[in-house]
Amino acid sequence: MALIWSAYAAALDNGFVWDDHGYLEFNPALTSFTELRHAFDRDANQGANPLAPLSYNYRPVTFASLYLNARVLGTTARSFHIGNLILHAALALLLLVFLRQRVGGTRPWALGAAFIATCWWALHPEQVETVAWASGRYDLLGSLFCMAALILQTRQGRLAIAAQGVLLFLAIMAKESFVPMFAILAVDDWTLGRLDRRAIPKYVFFGAIFCVWQWIRFRAGTGSLTFSLLMRPVVELAIDYSSAIAIYTERALAPFPLAVAHTYRPVAGGIVLLVLVLLVSIVVALWRKPRWMAPFMMFALMLGMVGLVLRASGNSAERYFYGPSIGLAWLLAIALGKTRDSQKAMTRYAVTGVTVAVIGLNFFSDIRRVEHWRSDATLFSEELENGLDDWLGLHHMAVIDAGLGDFPSALSRIETARQHALLAGATTGSLAEILFTEGMIYLRLGNGQAALERAQAGLKLLPGFPSLHLEAAMAFNRLGDEQGEYRELAEALHLSPEFPEARIAMCRLKHSRKDFEGARRELDRVPASAAAIPEVARALKDAANELENDRNPAE
């Protein structure tokens, strides 16, 4: 715990960065019990952040965790960082207990092997994004629930199975990529010699939980991300899966430089074939050594889910390593335990010494990386060190420049970001967000026509993005096109009825039309929790004052 605290303590002084601004800092839903309830019956993006387009991110348990965090510790960045650090430390403690349990039980050396493997996992530099990024809560929660379910594997009886089912349900409600844990537990039961007729009720129960989860997702309107992504050419799936294995195996051994988004580049055809052959060979070899099979499958199967989203997301993010790497820590603990059986003392000391040295290097790398997450400026300036093809860093540096009033630099960066995003094959959602930012910069410059062109181009890519409709409405307002403004505001509110900025804009439009009653109704429909956002609170107050000062004479 002391090592984890020493490595990550600086994160407590870090501010909100990247998606934190939408999901945490300016998110009125985190102080609204009504929104907490809504998070369970619709897309998390739409429920927690009306500025985001519809997605498959149905993660109500994560949202509930953030809500409770805000209620108990407050809505400051420090409070969410405290929550993440507590979860990471708790997970490391569970991993230590689990590895000692599985590697050697009560034997004296078991605790040492488990401790070293846990330190390797907890202090690996690839984990920094998940822990130091306040919005990375979903991987922390899902991994914690999965680890608790694994610990219960050695328990027998209905109560243990019921508890495992609940934990797995919570894990996939925190993040959908933990679905492979159902299969991982089956492999583990096989290695423990318990996958027989007696296990049928257990896996029927788990199957029912999975079906209930899918039904809830469909009811919430998010559908099945996994099934939709699987409906692709087999060759493409094989390339993406092999790429995931190759990319994250390399990072386990030699962590990449800090990057919010490593642009996804599929590995070459020859490497794909080599990876697939190696995977089959390892599975065949481990068939006779079942003790190694479950941890290997935890790494391989969880990366299967990662492989499904690499092409769709356009990047191989560092946070995707967090859950699968638990399997690697498990393998490392077994390997360290095996060295204890070696007759050669030099082998034991060499393996242990090299592992401890790597942990030490990782520790100091963590301290440096955590500092980079202090603010958007520090994060994305470091991001750009990866090269100008890193369009995400350019995009966010453009936002920072615009906030500082340096619009020429902001335009230059955002235009370059758009070009590199196109070359990198970025997703339509990413391109739409770049166009949104570019449009907002033009609005700040007073160029309504250029802003409208960017908003309309973004809407062709992503028509369900409420913020783009608001941006188009603002551009029409600049151009004096009242009809176009009304049309876009109505669409933004259709997509996100509780979008406070759009409600306030509609209020002002109706006020300008002398529809005072309609304007008041629009203000009344602004969620009370939106007043927690300073900018929205000011706009709300200004709109209310305008109505008060310019009442309908007939009243």
N, C-alpha and C positions, 0 to 999 in steps of 0.2 A: 504493500500500500504506500509505503514511504517513497519507493522508486517512482510509482505512478504519479504521486502528488508532486514530487520534485520535477518530473518531466513536463507535467501539464498545468502546474500551478499558475503559470503566466497567462493561461487561457482565461482565467477568471477576470482579468483586466481588459480582455479584448472586447471590442464592440460588436455591433451587428454588421455582417458582411453578406454580399451576394444575395441569395434568396431570402435571407433573414429579414430584410426590409419589408417584403410583402407578407411573409408567413408569420413573422413574430413582431417586429417593431411597430408596424402600422396595420396590425390585424385586430380590428375590434372584436372579432369572434372569440378571441381568447379571454375576454371578460364577459362573455354573454352565454348564459346557460342554454338559451334557445339555440344558439349556434352549435353548442356541444351536442344537443339532441339532433340537429340537422346533419351533423357530421356522420351519423350512423345511417342516414337514409339517402345520401347522395355523394357524388365525387368529392374527395377531400379538397381538391383545388377550388372547386366551386363553393364548397361550404366554408372553407377557411380563407380563401383568397379570391375575391371576385375579379381581380385583375388578371387571373390566369385562365387560359382556355380549358375546355373540357379535356380530361385525360382519363387514364385507367388507374389513377392513384387513389384507390379506395382504401384508406388507411385510418379508420376511425379510432383505433386504439392509440396510435401515435398522436392524433389530434387530442384525444382525451388526456394523454400524458402531458402534453404541452399546456392544455387548459388547467390541469391541476397544478402544474409547475407555476403558472402565472398566478393562480389563486393563493398558493401557499407562500411562494418566495417573491412574488411580484413580477412585473413585466419588463424588468431591466435585462440587459444583455447578460450581466453577471449572474442573474438568477437562473437563466437557461444553461449557462456554462457550468454552474454548480450541479444542476440536474444531470447533464451529460457526464460530468466527471464522476459523480456518484454511481451512475449506471455502469460506466466503464470499469470502475474499481470493483463493483459488485460482481460483474461478469468475470473479471480476473480471479476473484476469490472462488467463485463457483467452478471455474476451469481448474484451479489448483486442487480443489477437493475432488473433482471428477478424475483428473489425471492420476492423482495419488491412488484413488480407488481402483483404477483400471491398470495401472502400470505395475504396482507391487503390493498394494494393500498396506499391511502393517510392517512390511520389511523396512529396515532402517534407511536404505538408499532410495526408497520410492518417493519420499518427500523431496529429496534433493533433485531428482530427475523431473518431478512434476513442477517444482519451483523454477528451475532453469527454463523449461519449456514454456511455462506461463509468462515468465519475464520476456522471453523472445517474442511471444505473441503480443503482450500488452504494450511493449515498447517498440514494436516494429514501426518505422516511419510511415508506412502506408496507412496506419491507423489514425494518423493525426487529423486528416480531413474529417473523419467520422466523429471524433471526439471534440475537436476545436471548432467545428462548424456547428453552431447552435441548432440549425435545421436538420442536422444529420441524426436526429433522434430515432428514426425508424429502424436503422441498422442496429443500434444499441439495444433497443427494446426487443426486436425479433430475435437477436442472438442470445439475449438473456433468457427469454422464454424457452428457446431451443436447448440451451445448456441445462436448464432446470429439468426439462423433459429427459435429457440424456442421463442425468444423475439418477432419475427414478427408474432407469432400465434394470437396475439390480434388485428392485423391489418387486414383490409378487402380490397378486390380489386385485380385486376390483377397484379398490380405492386408489391404488397406484395408477392403474390404467385410466381411470376417470380423470385423475389429476393430470396425467400426460395429455389426454385429449383436450382438456381445457387449456393447457399451456400451448399446445400446437395451434389451437384455434386463435389464441391471443397473438401468437407469432405471425400467423398469416393475415390477421386483421391489423397488425402493425406494418407489415410489408409483404406483398404478394410473393416475393422471391424466396420465401422460406418454405414454400410448398414441398420441395424435395425432402424435407425432414421426415415425412411419412415413409418414404422409401429408405432413408438412411436408418431409421429405427428398425425397419424390417431386416436390413442387412446386419445390423448389430444383433438383433435377436437370433439370426442365423449363426453368427460367430459365437454366441453364447449357448448355442444348442437348444434354443427355445422356439424355433420357427417350425412348429408342427401343428397338429390339430388343435392343441390347446390354445394356440395363438389366433385361431380363426375369429372368435368373438372380439378380440382386441382390434383386429384390423377391419372387421365389419364396422365396429364403432368408429374407427378412424375414417373409414370411407364415408360414413354418414356425416361426420363433421366436415369433410371436404365438400360433400354435396350441399350441405347447409350453407357453407361459405360461398359456393358458386351461386346458389339461389339468392343469397343476400346481395351479392354483387350485381346480378341481373336486375334485381328489384331496385337497386340504387341507380341503375342506368349505366353502370360501368362495364358490364359484360365480362368476357373472359379474355384478358390480355394474352395469357399463355396460349390458348387455343388459336387466337387470331395470328399470333406470331409463328405458330407451328405450321400454318397453312402457307408455307413457302417452299420453293424448290429444295429437294434433299441436298443437293450439292452446296447450295447457299448456307443451309443449316450446318452442314459438316464444316464448311470453311469458318463460319462464325464460332462454332464450338471449339474447333482446334485453335483458332486465334485466341480465344479466351484462356484456354489452358496454357498456351505458349506465353502470352502476355503476362499473366499473373504468376506463373511459375518463375519467370525471369525477375519480376518485381520482388518476389519472396527472397530471392538470392541477392539481387542488386537493385534496391529501390530507386525509382526514377526521381528526377528533380521535382520539386513541388509544382503541381499543375492542377487547376480546378477541372480542366477538361483536356485529357490527352486525346487528341484527335484519333479516332479509331481507324486503323489501317490494317485490313486483313493480311494475314501472313501469306507467303507464296505457296503455290500449289504443292511443291515438293515438301515443304515443312508441314502442310496439312496432312499429307500422306504419312510422314514420319510420326507426327503426333498421334494419329489414329492407330498406327501399328504399335507404338509404344504403349498406348492405353490398353489395347487388347492384350499385349504381352504381359503387362503388369497385372491385369485382372486374372489371367491364366496362372501366373506365378503365385499370386496371393491366394488362389483357390486352395492351395495346400497349407497356407499360413493365414488362416482366417482372422487371427488377431489383428493383422494389419489392414484387413479389408474394409472395415467400417470407417476408420479415419480417412483412408484413401478415397472411398466413395463419398464421404462428406465433402471433401475438396472438389472431386470431379463432378458430382451431381449438382452441387450448388453453383458451380461455374457453368453448368448447363443452362441455368436460368439467366446468368449473366450473358452468355453467348446469344441468347434470344433477343436481348435488348441492345447489344452493341451497335448493330447496324441502324436500328431505329433511333437510338439516342445520338449516334454520331460520335460518341467518345467512350473511352475506356477509363472511367473515373476511378480514382483511388479508393473511394468508399466501397466499391464492389468487392474489394479484397477482404473486408472485415469478417463477414460470416464464414466464407470458405476457408480462411486462414486458420480457423479453429481446428479443422481437420489436419492441417500441417503441424500445428502445435501438438496435437495428439500423436502424430507419427514421430515427431521429434522426441517426445517423452518415451515412447516405446523404444526408439533407437538408443537413447541415453540409458535406458534400463538394460538393454542388450549388452552395452559395453561393460556393465557391471559383471556380466557372466564371462567376459573375456578373461583368459588366463594371463594376458599381457597387460601389465599395469600401465605401460607406456601408451597403449591404445586408449585406455580409459582417461588418462590425464590429457592426452592430445585432443580427443573429441570434446571433452568437457571444457578444456582451456580455450579452444577455438570458438565454441559456442558462447562462452562468457565474454570473450573479446568482442564478438559480433554484437552482443547485447549492449556492451559498453559504448560501442560506436553508434548504435541505434539510439541510445539514451541521449547523447549529445546532439544527434541529428534531430531528434524530437524537439529539444529545447529551441533549436534554431527555427524549425518549421512552425512551431506554435506562435512564435513572434511574427511570422509572416501573416497570420490570420488576425492581426490586431485591428485592421481596418480595410476598407475597399482599396485604398491607395497602396498600402503595403502588400496586400494580397495580389492585386492585379499587376502591379509594377514588377513583382517577382514572377508572375505568370508570363509576362512578356519576355523574360529571359530565355524562355523555351523557343523563341523564334517568332517571326512575324506571321507565320501561318497559324498561330494560335489566335483564332478570331474571337474567342470568348474573352481573353484578356484585353484585346483591343476594344471590344464592345463596352466592357465595363470601365475602361480608362476614358472612353468617350463620354460616358455618363458623368464621371468625376470631373472631367474638363468642363462639361456643360454646367455643372453645379457651381464651378468656380468662375463661370462667365467667359471662359476661353472658348468661344464658339468656333473660330477657325480650326483650332486643334481638334475640337470635338468632331467637327464634320470630316476632317481628314481621317481621323481614326475610325469613325463609323463606316465611312465609305470603303476603307481598306478592309475592315472587318467583314463587310458584306461580300467583297470580292473573294477573300480567303475562305469564307464560309461556303460560298458556291463551289470553289475549287475542291474543298474538303468533303463535299457531299453532305453538308449539314442538313438536319431535318427541316421540314417546312415550318415547324413550330419555332425553331431557332432563327430561321430567316425572317419569319414574321415579327419576332421580337426585335431583331436588328432594325427592320423597317419601321417599327413603332418608335424606337429610340431616335432614329433619324428624323422621323416626322415631328417628334417633340422638340428636337433641336431647331428645326425650321419654324415651328410655332413660336419658340422663344425669340427667334430672329424676326418674327412678324411676316414670314413668307407663307401665307395660307395656301397658295396654290401648290407649292412644293410639298407642304405637309399633307395636303389632301392626296396628292399622287402617291406618296409613300404609304399612307393609310390604306388607300384602295388597293395598292399592290399587295400589302400585307393581308388584307381581307380576302383576296383571291386565293392566297395560300392557306389561310386559316379563318374562315368566315365565322367561327364560333368564339372569337377572341373579343370579349366585351370592351377591353381597353382600346382596341383598334377602332371600334365603332364610336367610342367617346372621342378619340383623337380626330376621326373624320368629322364628327359633329363640331368640334372646336375649330377645325379648318373651315367648315362651311360658315361658321359664325364670323370668322375673319373675312370671308369673302362676301358676307352679307346675304347668304342664301339661307333664309329662315326655314324653308321647306326641307332642304337637305339636312339642316341641323336637326329638325324635329324627327325626321325619318331615322337618322343614325342613333339619336338618343333613345328612341322607342325600341330599336333593335338591341341596344346595349342593355336596357332594362328588361327586355324580354329574356335575354340570355342570363342576366344576373339581377333579379328584382331588388336585391338589397345592396346594390352598388351605390354607395353614398355620393360619390362625385357626380355620377350620372343623374341621380335624383336632384341634386342641387342645381345642376345645369338645366334640367328640365323645369325646375321651379323658376329659374331666372328667365327662361324662354317664355313660359306662360305669363310671367309677370310683365315681360316686354309687350305681350299681346293684350295686356289689361285683363287677363283671366286671373284675378286675384284669388278667387276661391280655389281654382285648380292649382295655383302656385302654393297655396297653403297646404293643400292635400299632399303635394309632392314633398314638402318639408316634413309633414307629419309621418311620412313613410320612410324617412331616413332612420335607420336603426339607431336607437339611443346609444349603443355601444360605440358608434362611429365617432362620437365626441371625444373618444380617447386618443384619436389621431389629431395632433395639433393643427395640421393644415386643413383637415376636414372641419375641425371645430371652428376655425377662423372663417372658413367659407360659409359654414352653417349660420354663424352669427351675423355675417355681412348680409346674407340673403334674407334672414329674418328682419334685420334692421331696415333693409330696402323695402320690404313689404309693409312694415310698420309706418315708415315715413311716406309711403305713397299708396295709401288705402284707396279702395274704390269709393268715389264720392257718394255713391248710392247707399253705402253702409252708414 
